[in-house]
Amino acid sequence: MKSKVDRKAMAFNIDDTTGVEHTLSDSAGRWLLLVFHRHLG
């Protein structure tokens, strides 16, 4: 499998738990760690 390091992510927006919308471009030029998990229950 080829590494995906340093590849651009597709644009997205997501609401946080308080309803504030965040976009990928909000973090342009900074490190960003995304953690995806499956909600069980």
PyMOL commands that set and color helices and strands:
alter all, ss='L'
color gray80, all
select helices_A, chain A and resi 24-27
alter helices_A, ss='H'
color red, helices_A
select strands_A, chain A and resi 13-15+21-23
alter strands_A, ss='S'
color yellow, strands_A
deselect
rebuild
show_as cartoon
